[in-house]
């Protein structure tokens, strides 16, 4: 899919001046050839008839022969000169075309400069990702209270937006990989511009679809008319999430006792953040109830939507603690068998004939170092079983050429650390999306793609694990740079709501709702 701008614009149309110069040179070449070639063709018969002519005709010809020049001899130089002229005209036109289509002063004023186009693509990726996340969140709430066929069109639009966003993230990842590889920015600018325009087009398509569906979705959701019923559902869920947060605090304390401190590091502070989101939820559920009692459905819906968004993040934060505990238990249970399997593969490779083993020396040494370190840590006391299993998987991958390297989807101990890193990064980015930029989201999308359905090679499992952990690091960097947002007019807990992207524009734009960039903040006018 390409943008309307890129479809309507002629692909790098040559400069009119360059075209005229090329036409003039080629026209001159044709004219010279037309005049000279007949003369050259007439030379042969004249030469053959020379003995029959008198000395007066032969003498000048002999003189010409002595001079070493004939009319036919002029043709190759003239052709060479004409070809050189045509080549020069083409080169001039190509340089002129580059000058007018690149991001240089004096270029095409209608063409977006490349750095600006890159910033636009990054911004749209973040906005579209936020819109897709919030639309999925509110659509789930609508599905719980509406008939399946009523929400089906909005499910379809959301799936389309998700697919377009995934394709845009994939394109962005390829650009970032090219930059990391040290590609010359001056080369391949045509291709880079095309990719950036494609990212922009896909994000715009996703956003426009969600924007177009938003009015109909509001009719299905009917928060303004059914605020009381939606409030009751939110208050019930509020009590359930509160209980989960209290359980999560106990789970974190238990993880500290059973495993090394690094094992529970991904969820440190999550229970406190969940309570902060719950505080915000309490405030806005109360305001929604007050407006609903007054019959002001629009304001009740705005505050209810803000409370729903905070409640969803509180649930995700508490659920993330439970999920990590399950993953640590699973890794700890599977670690001895994984070590034994990797050791067996190592022994099999070590027992190969010397000539077959010659190319495996480095890989065998690397695997032995990893396995020895893991055995030492597990014997020493509390450890991080996910990290230990990750290193055992790396050891197995180094022997994949000997024992094969496929891990079936949904099974295999090797997938546990990668899927844990992916889920942890997704939760962190989702609950801090107000501060997280496009780079972390791009790495997350690529890790999710690599761990998709089907059989996953060990090399891709490790790559996905690496990308997910990089996404988490980049997201944490963005949050540190963002600092502590002010509460604005969101009241208690509004700072966390802004950090989580629940409220737009530092509390000034109201809560996010199902929709694209144009409609997502439509309830902000009633958020007072």
N, C-alpha and C positions, 0 to 999 in steps of 0.2 A: 504494500500500500504506500502510496506517495501522497504528499500534500498537494492540494490544488495549485498552490503557487509553483511547486516544482513541476507539476504536470503541464501547466499552462505556459511556463517559461521555456523557450527554445533551448535545447541543450547546448550551451556554450557556443552561441551563434558567432561566427567570425565577424571581425570588424568590416563595415562596408568599404572603408578605405583600402584595407588589405585585399579585399575581393577585387576592387577596381584595379589595383596595381597588378595583381596576378593575371587578371583578364587582359590587361594591356600588354604585358610581356608575352603571354601566350599568343595573343593576336599578332603581335609583331613577328614572332617566330614562325607562325603559319604563313604570313605574307612573304617573308624572306624565302621560305621553302618553296612557296608557289612560284616565285620569280626565278629562283636559282636552279631548281631541279630540272626544268625543261632544257636549260642551257647545258647542264651537265649531261643530260640524255642525248643531246644532239652532237656531242663531241665524238662519240664513237664512230658514227658513220662518216663524219668529216675526216677522221683519221684514216679510215679504210679507203677513202677515195683519194687520198693524197697523191699517189703516183699518177693519177689521171689529170691532175690539175697542173697549171703552168707554174713556173718558178716564182711568179709574183705572189701566188697564194701560199706556196710551200715555204717561201723565205720568212714571212712573218711568223708562221707557225714554228719554224725552226728556231727563230729568235725567242719565241715564247718558251719553247722547250729548254733553250739554253738558260733562260732566266729562272727556270725551275718552278714556274707558276702556271696554273690553268684555272679555268672557271670552275671545273669540278672539284679542284683541290680546296676551294673556298667553302664547300658545303660542310665538312666536319667541324671546322672552327666555328662556323655560324651556328650550327646545331648545339655545340658545346656551350657557346655564349648564351644561347636562348635557354638551354636547360639550367644553367647556373642562375640566370635571371629568374626563372620560374621557381627554383629552389629558394632563392633569396626572398622572393615575394611570399612564398609559403611560410618561411621562417619568420618573416616580419609579421605576417598575419597571426601566426601562433603566439608570438610574444605579445602582440597587441591584445589578443584574446585573453591571455593570462592576466595582463595588466588590468583589463576591464572587468574581469570576473573574479579577481582575488580581492582580499581585504587590504588593499593598498590605497593610499590617497589618490583620488582621481578615478577610482574604479566605479563600477555601476552603482549609482546611488540607491537603486531599488533592491540591491543584494545585501542581506544582513551580514555584517562583518563576522568572520569566523569565531572570534572569541565571544562575541555577544550571542551568537547562535549556540555555542557550547553552554553558556550560562543559562540560556532559555531552556535548553534540553534538560539540564540538571534540575532547574526549578520545576519544570513540568513533571519530571519523574517523581519528585517528592510530593507535589500536589495531587497527582493522579494516584499514587500509592496511598496517601491519606484518604482520598475519596473512596477508593476501593475497600480499604479496611473498615471505614465507618459505615459504608453502604452494606457491607456484609454483616456487620454487627446489628444494624437496625433491621435489616431484612430478616435476620434470625428471630428478632422479637416479633415482627409482623407475622412470620410464619406460625409462631406459637398460637396466635389468636385469630388467624384467617384461614379460609379454605385454601387447599393447595393450588387449585386452578386459578384462584384470584391473584396469587403472588407469582405465578409461573412466568408471566412476561417480564417481571422485574428480576427474577432469577436469571432469565436468559440474558438480559442486558448486563447484569453483573458478570456473568460468565464471559460474555464477549469482552467486557472491559478488562477482566483479569487476563484473558489471553493476549489482548493488545499490550497490556502493561508488561507481561512476561516477555513478549517479543522485544519490547523497547529496552528492558533491562538486559536482555541478551546482547543486543547491539551495543549498549553502553559498556558492557563487560569486554567485548571484543576491542573497542576503542581503548579502554584502559589497559588491556593486555598489550596492545601495540605500543602504547606510550611507555609502559614498563620495560618493554623489550628494547627501548631506545631508538625507535623509529624517528627518522628526520622529520620534524614538523613541516619543513618546506616541501617535502615530497608527499604525493598522494593527497593533496588538499581537495581535489575534485571528489575523491572517494570519501574523504572525511566529511565534507559538506553533505554529500548524499546520505551518509549514515546519520548525521545529526538531524537532517531534515526528516528522515524516516522516523527517528525517535520522536521528534516533535509531532509529526503527523499521527503516529499511533497513540500518543498521549492525548492529543486533541480529540481524536476519534473516541477514545474511551471516556473522556470527560464529557463530550457532547452527548453521548448516549445516556450517561447517567443524568445529565442535566435535563434531557428531554423526558426521561422517565420519572423525574422527581415529582411533578404535579400529580400524575396518576398515582404514584406511590403514596403521597399524602392522603389521597382519597381512600385508599385501601387501609392505611394505618389509622387515619381518623383520630389522631391524638387530641385535636381540638374538641371533637364531639364526645370522645370516649375517655377523657382524661381521668375520670374517677376509676374506671375499671383498670386502666393502665397503671394508675397509682397503686391500687391494691396489689397488682402483680409485682410491681417494683418493691413495695414494702415487704412482701413475702420473701422475695429474693434477697433483700437487704439483710433480713434475719439469718438466712442461710449462709450468706457470704461472711457475716460477722462471726458465725460459728467456725467457718473454715479458716478465718484469720487466726483465731485463738488456737486452733489445732496446728496451724502452720508454725506458730511461735514455739510450740512444744516440739514439733518435728525438727526445727533448726537446732534446738538445744540437744536433741538426741543425736543429730548428725555430728555435732561438735564432739560428742563423747565417743562415737564409734569410729570416726574416720579422721584423717589428717585435716587440719584447718583449710587446706587448699580445696578439699573436696566440696565443702559447702560455700566456698567463696562466691560462686555465681548468684546465690540467693541471699547473701548478707544484706540486710536492710530492706528486703522485700516486704516483710511483715509490717514494718513501720510505714513504708510507702502505701501499702494497702490500707492501713488505718487512716492515713491522710486522705486517700480517695474516699474512704467511707465517711469521714467527717464532712467532706464536700457534698457527698450524697445526702447526708442527713439534712444539711442546710437547705438544699434545693428541693428535696422531697417535701419539706415543710412549706416552702414558698409555693410549690406547685399545688399543695393541698389548699392553701389559703386562697389562691387565685381561682381554683376550681370551685370552692365554696361560694365565691363571689360571682360565679358564672362567667369569668374571663378565661375562656378556653384557650385563646392564643398565648397568653402569658403562662398559663398553667402548662401548656405543651412545651414551651421554651424551657422552663425550669425542669420539667420532667425529663426532657431529652438530655439536658446537662447531667442530671442525676443518673440516668441510664448509662451514659458514657463512662462516668466515674465508677459506677457499680461494676461494669464490665471489666474495667482495668483492675479494680480491687480483686475480683474473682481470678483474673489471669495471674496476678502476683501471688495470691495464696495457692492457686493450683500449681504454679511453677515450683513451689517448695515441695509439694507432694510428688510432683513428677520427678524432680531430681532425686528425691529419696528412693523412689522405685527404681530409677536408673542406676543409682549407686548399689542398691541391693542386687540388681540383675548382673551388673558388672562383677561384683564381688563373688557371686555364685558361679559365674562362668569363667572367671579368671584362671583357676587351676587347670581346667580342661583346655583352655586356649594355650596356656604355657606348654602343656604336655603335647598338644598337636603341633605347635611350632617347633618344639624340641625334636619331635619325631621327624618332621620335615628336614630339620637341620641335620639330623643323624643320617637320613637317607641321602642327602646331598653330599655329606662328608664321606659316605661310603662309595661314591661313584669312582670309576677308574680315574687314574691321574690325568689322562688326556681330557676326559670329559669334565673333570673338576677344575681344570686350569683356569677357566674363565669365571669361576665362582668364588675365588679367594676373597675378594673384597666384600662381596655380598655375604659370604659365610661369616666373615669377621664382624661385619656390622650387626648381623642378626644375633651372633653370640654375645656381643656387648650389650645389646638391648635386653636379651633374655636374662643375662646375669644380673643386670641392674634391677630388673623387676623382681627376680627371686630374692635378692638381698632386701629390697624394700618391704616386700610382703612378710618376710621372716622377722623384720626388725620391729614390727608393731603396726599401729594405725597408719594407714596410707590412703591414697586416692585411687580407688579401683578403676575409675573411668580412665584416668591418665595412664595407669598401668596397662589396662587392656588396649589403649590406643597404641602404646609402644610395642605390645605383643603383635598387634595387627601390622605395624610397620615392619617388624621382623618377618612376619609371614609374607608380606608383600615383597620383601627383598629376595625371597625364595620362590616367588610366584612362577618364574620361568621353569622351575623344576617340578613343582607340584600343582600348577594351575592357579588361576587367580580370579575365579568367579564366586560371588556371594549371592545366593538367591534373594530376591526382594522379600522383605518382611521377616527374614530369618538370618541367623548367623550372628555370632558374638561380635564380629568385626563391625557390624552396623551400629551397635549400641552407643559407643562414644560419639560417632558422627551424628547420629540422630539426636543425641542429648545436646551436643553443641548447637545444632540447628534449632532445636526447640528453645533453648536458652537465649540464643541471639534473637529469635523472632519475638519472644516475650519481652525482652529488654527494649528492642526497637519499637514494638507496638505500644508499650507503656511510657515511652519517652520520645514519641515521634515528633513532638513539638520542637525538639532540639536536634534531632538526628537528620543529617543530610543525605544526599543521594549516593555517596560512595559506599557507606555501610549497607544501605538498602540493596545496592547492586550486587555486592558480594553475597548477601543473604539470598537473593533471588537465584544467583548462579549455584550456590550450594543446594538449594531446594531442587533445582533442575537436575543436578547430578544424582541426587538421591531419589529421583522419581521412580515410578513403577517399573518393574522388570528386573532383570539380572544386572547387578552392579559390579563391575570389575574392582578389584582391591585398590588399584591405582586411583580410581575415581572416588572410592569411599574415603581414602586418605585426602584427596584433593578437596572433597566436599567438607570434610572435617576442618581442614586448614582454612577454607574460605569462611566457614561459619564462625570460627574463632576470630578470624580477622574482622569479620563484620561486627562482632561484639566489641573488639578493641576500638575500631573506628567509631562506633556508636558511643562508647564511653568517652572517647576523646571529644566528640561533639558536645556531649552533655557537660563535660568539665568546662569547655569553652563558652557554653551558653550561660552558665552561672545559675543563680537563683532568681527565677522570674518573679516579678511583683504580682500580687493578687488581683490588681485591677478592681473591677466592680463585681467580681465573682464571689466575694465573701470568704468565709473560712475554708481553707484548703484550696483556694483558687490558684495559688502558685503551682501546686502539683498538677492541677487540672490544665493549666497552660503548658507545663512541661510535657504532660501526656497528650497534648493536642486535642483535649476535650473542648477547650475554649479557644477561639480564634483571636488573633491580634492582641495578645496579652490581656485577655479578658474583655476586650472591647467589641468583639464580633459575635459574641454569643456562642451557643453550642453547635457542633458539627452534626449534620444530618445526612441521610441518604441523598446522594447527588454528586455532581461534578463541581469543578471550581466555581462556576457561576451560581449554583443553587445551594451549595453545602452550608452556607451561613445564613440561610433565609429566615431563620427564627431569631436572629440577633436583634432585630428591631423590637422584639417583645421581651428581651432579656434585661429587665430593669429591676 
